[in-house]
Amino acid sequence: MARSSTFNVDEFLQTTINPEGQPFDTKISFVEDGEYPAEIMALSKRTVETDDRGDRELVEVTFNITDPDVQEKMNIDEPRARMTIWLDNESDGRLSLGRNKNVRLGQLLTAVGLNTGKPWSWGQLLHATCWVRTREPRNAEAAIMTDVAMVGRDRGSVERASRR
């Protein structure tokens, strides 16, 4: 049997909150710039109107940073980071193949072991694991997640050359 609950606005408005002298945070803290193991948690595809190229499709890939030290430091069970992949499409909607086409998508597929030339589906990416290099978002005031600058199969493939 389905449970139903009724929201009582008067009760809600009369609820007293006691933050015990500690004010609430007013800014989101981001995963520090670095290299971390990650799991793909969500995919979101949308179309964006651009000035120079008309309508373009993109896929937002949301990662859960699985490093326990990051989770503890941030006080978050699933710290998140996001990678934007702009898609290159043919006029019929198919993904474009070839030189300089869908390079970020190819990097992601390589990182999770799917860039083999064989058929794959977007659903296969969910819960796939890889390594990511994170960086603070370009517009940190408006952002809600850390940016993913690079993906790879292992830590060495996402490390900056100066750290190797």
N, C-alpha and C positions, 0 to 999 in steps of 0.2 A: 504494500500500500504506500502511495506517495505521501511524504510528509509535507505539510504546508505550514508556513509560518507567516504571520502578518507583521509587517513593519509598523512599529508604534512610534510615530514622529514625536509625540510629546515625551515619551520615555527617552528617546534619543536626545532630544534637546535638553533634558534635565540631567543627563549623565555627566558626572564630574570626572575630569581627567586629572590625575595627579602625576606629573612627570618627575616627582621627587627631586626638584631643584635642577634638573638637567633639561636644557632646552632641546627641542628637536633639531636635527640637521637641516640645513637649508640648501645644501649643495650635494650632488651625487659625487661619491668618490669613485674613481675609475681604477680598473686593474692597472697596476704599474706597468710601464713599458718593459717588455721582457719576452722571454720565450717560455711557453707553457704547453702541457698536454691539454687537449680539448676534445669535446664531443659535440657533434652537430645536434642541436635541439629543435630547431625550427627553420623552415624555409618559407619565404613570402615573396610572391611574384607580383609585380605591378607595372603599369605603363605610365611613363612620364612624358609630358610634352616638353620638347626642347626647342630653343630658338633656331639652332643651326641644322638639326637633323630630324626634325619632326618628332613623331611619337617614337619613344624607345622603351624597350622592356628591360627590367632589371630584376634581379633576385637578391633579396637580403637573406644572408645566412647567419643564423644566431648560434653561437657556440657557448657551451658551458665550460668554463675553465675548471679542470678537474684537479688542479694542484691543491692539496690540503693546506699548505702554508698560505696560499692566497685566500682560500675560504676562511681560514682562521683570522688572518690579518684584517680582512674586510668585514668580518662578522656577517657573512652571507653564505648560505648553503650552496648556492649556484651562481657564482659571479659570471656575468655574461659579457660577451664581446660580439661585435657584428662586422661582417664583411659584405660589401656591396659588389655585386657582379653585374656589370652592364652587358647585356646580350647583343651580339651581332646576329641579325636574322636576314634570311633571304626574303624576297618579295612575297613568297608564299607562306612565310611564317616559320619555316624550318631554321634550325640553328645553322649559321654559316660555318663552313669548315675551311681550313687552309691557313696559310701564313698570315700572322697578325690578326686572326679572327678568334674571338672567345678565349683569349690567352688566360685571363683570370679563372675562367671556368676550367680550362685545361689544367691549371695549377692545382685547383681544388680537387679535381678528379684524380690527378696524379697522387696528391697527398693521401687520399683515402683508398688508393689502389684500383680505381675504376677507369683510368685513362689507358685502356688497352686496345681501343679500336673496336671492341665488341659492344653490342647494345647494352644500355644501362637506363635506369629510370631515376627521376628525381627522388622518389621514395627510398631508393637505396642509400641515399646520403644521410637520411635520418639515423641518428645514433652512431654514425661512423666516427671513428676517432683519427686524430692527426695531431700535429704540433702547430702552434700558431705563434707569430710574433705580434705583440700588441703595441699600440701607440695611443697617446691621448688624442681624442677627436679634434678635428680642425676647429670646430665651433663648440668648445667645451661648455659654454654657457647654455646652449640649447640641447646638447646631446644627452642621451640617457644611458648610453653604453660606450665602452671602449671600442676603438677601431681595431680591426685585424689588418695588419700591413702585409703579412705574408703567411702562407701555409706550406707545410711540408710533411714528409713521412716521419722524420725524426728531428731531434733538437738541432743537430748539426746543419740541417737543410734550411733552418729559419734563423740561425744565429747571424748577427752582423759579422762581417769579415774581421773587424777590429777585435772581436771577442774570441776568435778562434785561435 
